[in-house]
């Protein structure tokens, strides 16, 4: 089962997310990644195939800093276990990412629809399709919450996902359908998301 960890607060986000992902290691996984909104308001992503030590190595070579972000450990269902298919997945603008646990059953139809709309799908995953659906809804003038809600109306399957966008500073929107777990935690001046 995939693992999701998100954090918004006053502290440095990378150590919080990495510790959360370490606590989920028992689930088994083949790749890991995280996305952080930096002090300039830009979204930065680091991903690596293999165990968390590989993501640690990537972060050692290209550190990230910020106060909110989201991370993921992936157990492949769609696409090979490699960096390209590792989460988080971006939309076409690079301003939005999604991490996801579960299976989108209508991914073939969605992929065709998204590609027919002129968007380039970079990975073999069903997760990236969620990012593109949310992006399309944002382009239609919806805010992030409404965009995620509208995208969910097109999804068939059991899923839980988190969405982070530079267009909605200090927000992580979560959605769930079926048996895939997701939980929110509220602390003092900080919030958590986990699967």
C-alpha positions, 0 to 999 in steps of 0.5 A: 500500500502506498504511503502519504504524508503532508505537512503545513506549519511553521517548521521545516517540512522536509524532516517532518515528511521524511520521518512520516514516510519512514514510519510507513516503510512497513507497507512495502514500496518501490519508489518515494518522493516529495514536493515542497513549496519553497520560500519563493512560492515555487513548487520543487519535487524530488523523486527516486526509485527504490527505498527511502535511502535513495530519496535521502541521497537525492535530497543530499544532492539537491536539498529542499526547504519550505514550511509545507509539502507532501510526500509519498512512498509508491507501490506500483500498480500502473507503470514500472517502478522508476523515477518517472512513475514515482509520486508526486506527479505534476500537472502541465503547469508545474504548479500543482502536484498529487500523491495518491493511494488506490486505483483509478479504474477508468484511467484508460478513458481519462488518459485518452480524454486528457491527451485529446485535450492536448495535455502531455502525460509524462508517466504511466500512472493513473495518479498523474491523470488526477493532476491533469484533471485538477489543472483543467478545472483550475483553468476553468476558473475554479479554486483548488477545493472546487477543482479537486471536487470536480475532478473527483466526479470523473474518477471511478475507483477506490482512492485517497489523494492529496493535492498541493498547488502554488495557487493555494498557498499553505493548503493541502486538499485531500479527497477519499473514495472507498476503502483507501485510508486518509487522515487529517491531524490538527496541531497548534499552528500546524496540520498533518495529512497521512494515509 
